Amino acid sequence: MKYLNLLPLILIYITSHAALSTQHPNVVFFLVDDMGWRDASCYGSELYETPHLDRLAAQGVRFTQAYSTHPRCVPARYSFLTGRFPARAGIPGASYNMEPSELTIAEAMKKGGYTTFFAGKWHLQKTDEQAPEFQGFDHNIAGGHAGAPGSYFFPYQKPTRNKHHKTEAAIHGLENGEPGEYLTDRLTEETIKFIKTNTDRPFLVYLSHYAVHTPLEAKPELVAYYENKLRNMSWSGADYTTKDGTTKMRQDSAVYAAMVHSMDESLGRVISTLEETGLTEKTVIIFTSDHGGLSNRGVTSQRPLATSNLPLRAGKGHLYEGGIRVPMVVKWPGITKAGTETERVVTGSDHYPAILQMTGQPLQPKQHLDGISYVDTLIGKKVRRPGPIFWHSPKGRPSQTGDTNCSAIREGDWKLLEFFDEDRVELYNLAKDPYESNELSSTEPTITPELLKRLHAWKSKVNAFEE
C-alpha cells in the first residue's frame, strides 16, 4: 500500500517529461566498498579528489542522509540485492550468505527483459550455487567467495609462507591478466566491454568494486601525487582518540587517497563510455557505498586504518553514524534536477523498489519487504521516508574494529542505540547533534522507552539473531 498512492504521480510526471528518452532506461549501480560518507570532495574531503563523482552530483541528486542497513560488507550487500534488512535472514549470525530462494533485483529485472551484468565483489556465497550467475546475473566477472583481494595488482594474490600454497585470496575469473594490472581498472575494463556490446537492449550493470577495502595498495604515481599534496596540508589536534576503540581523526593516507582517486576514475570512464555509445540519456546511474569507512580498530590492535569519518562518529563495524551513513548520488536523465541536494533518509534496501519504478518494472512487495522507493524525491517532492529504520549487529568485533553487539532504530530525527549485552541504551537527536556527542536517554523519559519498545517489537518480528 505504501507505493500505490505514489504511482499515479510518478506516471504523470514521467509521461509529461519528453526529455526522458526511454521509460525502460539502463541502470548502472556503482557500488564502492568501505567508502566513508566524507570520502569524496563533494562530501567535504579536502584531501581526496573525486571530480567525476562531483560532476555526477552536479548533474543529479546528492543524498546527505543515506544509510547502509549494516556496518559490515555481507549484510549490507544482502540488502541491496533483496530489498530486505539483513536481520530477516539471520545475517550476520546464523548465516553469512544469500539463499537462492531470494528474488534478487537482477532476477526481477530479467523478468522485464533486461540483460544483467555483475563485476567485482559478491561475498554472499558458501557454495557455487549461490554465485551471481545463479542469482539472476547473465554475466559474472570476479564475483565469488572473496571479500577482498590478496593484492590489488595482478595476479591479485599475495605470497604465503606455506611452500605447498604459493598464493592465496585469488579473485574468481581473473586468472588471466597483465603484470602490474590494477584490479579497479580491470573491473572497469570488463564493464566497458559489456556496455559497448549491449547497446541494443536495456541492461542492469552492477559494478561492485573491491576498492576501497583493504589491503591499502594503489598506483605509485598517484600515491606520490597525494604524498606531495599532504606536505602542503596541516592539521591541529590528535591523530587518534581511544573513544569507540581507537579512532582515526585525520584523512592523511596518501595510499587510500590514491585508491579513492582510481575508483573515481573508474566512474569517469563508465560515464564516458555511456556518452560514446549514445546511452547517456538512456541510463540511470546510482552511486553509493556499502557502509562507512574503516576508521576504527580495537584499542590493542595495530591494524592500519584507512580514513577518518569525522565529523561523524566512529566507522565501519559501528552503528554510530560514521559506520552506517554513506555517500549516495543518483542521476536519472530527464527527471532529476541538476545540482539537487536532499536530506531525505534512505537506506540500502530502498534501491530495489526504486530501480523497479525507474525502469517501469512491476514492484515485488513480497520480496522488498523493507524497501521504500525514493523515486518521489528524485521527481522533486520534498517528503520524509515514512516509518523507522532498524539495524541489528549481533557479531561485534571489539578487537578488530572496536565495536560491540548493538541494535538501533532511527525514527524521524531521533536515533536510539541498544547495547543489548551491556543492558545500556543511548539516545541522540540527529537534527541537532549528527555527531552523536550529546547523549539524551536520561533526559527524554518518553521518547527513550517508546523507541526501545519499537526496536524490541521489530527484533521479535524478524526473529533477529542474538548469541
N, C-alpha and C positions, 0 to 999 in steps of 0.2 A: 504493500500500500504506500510506502514512503516514496516510491518512484512515480506513481500513477499521476499525481497532480502536476508533476514536473513535465511529463511527456508532451502534452499539448503545447506548452510554452516553447519547448525545445524545437518541436516540429515547425511551429510558426516561424521561429527565429531563423532556422536553417533555410526554409524554403523562401524566405524574404531576403536572403543574402546571396545574391548571384555570384559573389566573389568566391564562394566555396565551390571549387571545380568538380568535386565529386562528393556524393553522400556515402561513399564507401572508401574513405581515404586509407592510404597505407598508414601504418603505425611503426615508429621506431621508439622502442623502450630502451633507453640508455641508462644502465644501472652501474653505479660505481660502488666498490667495496670499501668500507671503513672510512668514507669521506665525511668529515665533520661538517656541521652546519655553517661554520665560518671558514671553511677551507676553499673559498673562492673569492676573487676580488669583488664580485657583485654582492657578496655577503659580508664584506668588510675586511678581508685579509689584506694586509699591507705587503706581505711577502709573496704569497702565491699569485701567479699571473694566469688568468683564465679568460683571455679575450674572446674566445669562441662561445663560451658559456655566457659571458657578459652580453655578447651580441644577441644570443638566443633570448636572454631575459629582456633585452630592449625591444625585441620583436613580439614577445608573448607575455605570459603571466608568471610572475615570480611569487611563490608562496613563502611567507615568513614563519608560518606555524604548521609546517608539515612534519609528520611523525612517522617513525618506524613502529611496527607493532611489537618489537622486541629489540633489546640492545645487543643481540648477537646474530650471527650470519644465518644459520639454518632456519630458525623460526621466522625471522623477518622475511626470508625468501619464500617460505611456505605461503605467507600471506599475499605476496604479490601475485602468485600463481593461482591461488584458490579463492581469494576474497574473504578469508576467514582469519580470526585471531588464532594464533598457534596453540593456545591452551585447549582449544576444542579437540585437537588431535594428539594431545599429550606431548607437545613439542615445546621446549625440551623437557625431558623427563622420562616418560615411559617410551618415547620414540624420538628418533633424530632423523627421520626420513618421511617422504611423502608417499602415501599409498596410491597404487594405480587406480583405485576406485574414485579418486577425486576428479572432478571435471575441471581441468585447468583452463586458464584463459586461452591457451593455444588450441585446445580441443574445441572450445566454444567458437573460436574464430574460424577454425577449419570447417565447422558446420555451415558457416556463412560464405564458404568459397575462398577463404584466404589461404595463401601459402605461408607456412610458418618456419622461421629460421631462428636457431639458437646458437650463440657463440659465447664461450667463456665459462665462468664459474657456475656450476649447478649445485653440488654439495648437498643433494637431497636424496641420496640413494644408498642402499646397502647391497642391492642386487642389480644385475644388468637390466632386469625388467622394470626398474624404477628410473631408468635413464631418460633424458629428454625425448628421444625418438619413440619411447613408449608412453609419453605423456603429452602427445599432441604436436610435437615438432617434426616437420618433414625433414629438416636438416639439423644436424648437431655437430658443431665444431668445438672441441675441447671441453665439453660438459661431461663430467664424471664424478668420481668419488672425491677428488682432491678439493680441499678448502683453500689451499694456497700453493703456489709453485715452489719447488725447491730452489729455483732461481728464476729471475725474470729474463735471463739470457739463455738462448738455445744451448743445450737441449732441455732447458727448463728444469734441471735437476741439480742436486748437489752431491759431491762425493761423500762416501761413508768410509768409516774405518774398517768395516767388515769386508774382508777380502772376497767373500762369496757374493756380495752385493755391491756392485761398483757404484750404483747411483740409487737415489730414492726420490719419491714425490714426482713421478712422471705425469705429464699432462696428456689426458686421453686424446688421441687423434692427431697430435702434433709431433709425432716421432720424426718427421722429415722437416728439415729447415736448414738455414744457413748459419754458419758460425757468427756469433755476435748479434743475431736477430733478437729483437726485444719483444717480449710477449704482448704488450699493449699494442704495438704496431702490427704484429701478426694477426691478432684478432680483428683489428681494423681492416687489414687487407682482405681477410676472409669475408667480412661483412660487405665490403665494397664489391667484391666479386659477385656476391649474391644479388645485391641491388641491381648491378649492371645487367645481369642476365635474367631478371624478373621484373621487367618494366611493363608487361602486358596484362598483369592481373594483380589484384590487391594483395599486400603482404603484411605480416607482422614480423618485424625484426626485433629480437630480444637480445641485445648486446650487453652481456653481463661481465664486465671487466673483473679480472682478478685484482687489478690495481684499485686502490692504493694500499691494499693489505700488505702486511709484512710477508717476505723479507724486504727490508729497505734497500732497494737497488735501483739505480737509474743510469741513464746515459751520461758518460763522463763529461761531455761538453755542456750539458745542462746543469750538472752538479757544479761545475766550475763557474757557470754564469750566476747561480744563486749564492755560491760562496762569496763571490765578488759583491753581489748585492747586499749580503749580510754585513760585510765590512763597513758599509755606509749606513747601517741602521743601528740604532741604540735603544736600549730599554732601561727602565729602573725597576727595582723590586727583585724578588726572589725568583730563581729559575724553577723551583719546585716547592710545593707545600705537602704536608702529610695529612691533609684533610681528604677523606674518601680514599684511603690508601695514599700512595704517592702520586701527586697530580702535577703534570707538566704545565707551566704557566706561560710559556712563550712558544710562538711559532718560529723556530730557529733551526730547523733541519734543512740543509741545502738538498740532501738526497730526497727527502719527502717532497719538498717543493718541486724538484725536478720530475718526480713521479706524477704529481698533480699536473704539471706542465704537459707531459706526454699524454695523459688522459684527456686534457683539453684539446690537444692537437688531434687526437682521435675523433673527438666530437666535430671538430672543424672539417676534417677530411670526409666524414659521413655527410655533413651538411653540403659540402662542395660537390660530392657525388650526386646528391639529390638535385642540385642545381644543374649539373652537367647532363643529367638524364631527363630533365624536364619534369621532375617529380616534386619539386619544392612545394607547389601549391596543392599537391595531392597527398601530402604526408604530414601527419601529426607527429610531433616529437615530444617525448616525455623524458625529462632528465631528473634523476634522483639518486640517493644513496641508500644502502640497506640499513644503516644505523650511524651513530655518532663516531667520531674519530677516536683513535687509540691514544688516550692522554693519561691513562691511569694504570698503575700496577700495585701489587702488594708491597707493603712497606719494606719488607726484607728482600724483595725481588730486584734483580738488576736488569730486567727486560728492557730493551731500548724502546722508548716511546716516540711516536711519530709526530704528534701535533698537539696543539692546545685548542680547546673548545671555548675558552674564555670569550665573552663574559658568561657563557653558560657554565653550569656546574657539572664537574666530573666528565665522564666519557664512556666509551664502549664498555658494556657489561653492566652499567648502572642505569636505573630508572629515573635518575635526575635528568634534567633537560639536555645536558651535554651528551648523554648516551642514546637518546631517542629522537631528538629534533634533527631534521635533515634538510639539506638544500633540495629544492624542487622547482623546476621550471617547465611550463607547458606552452607549446605553440601549436595552435590549431588554425591553419591558414583560412582566411576569410571570416573567421569567427572571433578569435581572441583579439582584444585591443592591444596594440603595441605599447610596451612600457608599463603594463599594469602591475601593481603590487597589491597583494591581498593578505589579510590576517585570517582568512578562512582556515579553520582547523581541518586538516585531512590526515589520514593515516594510510599505511601501506595496503590495507585491504580495500581501500576505496578505488584503487586503479582499475580493478576488474570491471565493476559495473560502468565506470566512466569510459573505459575503452569500448565496451559494448555499445554504449549510447553514441559515442562519437562516430562509430563505424556503421551505425544503423542495424546492429545485430539485436536479436531478442535478449532480454535480460534473463538471468538464470538465478532467480531468487532463492531456490533451494540450495544452491551452491554458495553464492557470495553472501552468506548469512550476516556478515559483519561489515560488508562494504556498502558505503553510501556514496553514490556518484557525486562528483564535484563539478559536473557539467554546468549546473546553474551558475556557479562562479565564473566559469570560462565564458559564458554568454553575457556576463556583465551584471548579474544580480548580486546585491550585497546581502548575503544571508549567512547565518551560522550553521555549522554542521549540527544537525539535530541529534540529541542524545549524547551520552558519555562515551569516552574511550577507556578501554581497560587494558592493563598489562599484567602479565604474570611471569615471574622469573624465578623458578624454583631450583635452579642449578647455579647458585652464586660461585664465584671463583675468587675468594679473598686473597689467595696467594698470587694469582695471575694478574687480575685487574682491580683488586681491592674492593669488590662488591660482595654483598651478602644477599641471601634469599629475600625477595621482595615482591609485592604486588602493588598496583597503583590504579587510580581512577582519575580522569580529568572530566569535570562537568562544568561547562562554561569557563570561567576564569579560575575556578578552584581545582587544585590538584592535591590528592591525598596519597601518601605512600605508607604501606603497612609492611614493616619488617617482621614477618609473622613468626620467625624463630626467636625473636627477641621480645615479642609482645610490646611492640613500640610503633607509634604512628607519627607521621609528620604531615603538616598541612601548609600549603602555600597559596597565595593569591598571585597568579602569574601575570595578571594585568598590571599589578603594582610592583611585583617582585619576580621577574622572569629568571633571575639569577638564583632563586631559592636560598636566600640568605636570611630571611625573616620567618622563622617557624611559628605557626599560629594555632596549633591544635589546642592548646590550653586556653586560648582567648576566644575561641569560637565554639562554644558548648553546643550549639545547634547544628552547625554545618559538619563538624567532625564526626559525630555518631551517625548522621544521615548518610554521608559518603561512605563510611565504613560499612554500614548496613547494605548499601547498594553494591559495594565491592564484594562482600561475602555472598550476597544473593547470586551475583554473576558467576563467581567461582564455583558455587554449588551447582548452578545450572549447566555449566560446561564441564563439570567434573574435573576441575583444574588439579593437576598432579602436584602433590607435595610429598617430599620424602619424610 
